[in-house]
Amino acid sequence: IALAIKLCDGGPVFYSQDRVGQNGQIFRLHKFRTMRTDAENGKSVWATPNDPRATLVGRWLRRSRLDELPQLYNVLVGQMSIVGPRPERPDIVRELCEKLPYYGERHLVKPGVTGWAQISFRYGASIEDAKRKLQFDLYYLKHMSFELDTIILFRTLGRVELGGEASSR
């Protein structure tokens, strides 16, 4: 993966950014870089499924979800769990907490590399999408269990292998 990213555009292999974790703690999340190096220029921008900022290799990595693999480091150091609500950037969290009641409840547990919202809904690209994903996250919080985590992991593995996208339910 690293070689493919380097050969694609010569830029850095990894991408790191601040995210909000359990109890509102900020941590550095690590991913394989999928976007052009000038994709955001210091301002958070919602990602979309066919984001024009994605590189050729990046589109494949995002579709297969392999860009998430470096987050296993975040799991090993205790900042994330394998399954849980996906962590979001601090400025987006502030906005969503103002606009969506109960959004902050997501931070009662460690964020996950994968989660119920990720396998149940498409990439979120708006406040309305974030509201729908929040419903999935709140469902997860209410029904957290070994069985639900197992279902999420198997569905995630199927999506990684097939490179599929969540439905737009």
Order of alpha helices (4+ residues) and beta strands (2+ residues): alpha-beta-beta-alpha-alpha-beta-alpha-beta-alpha-alpha-alpha
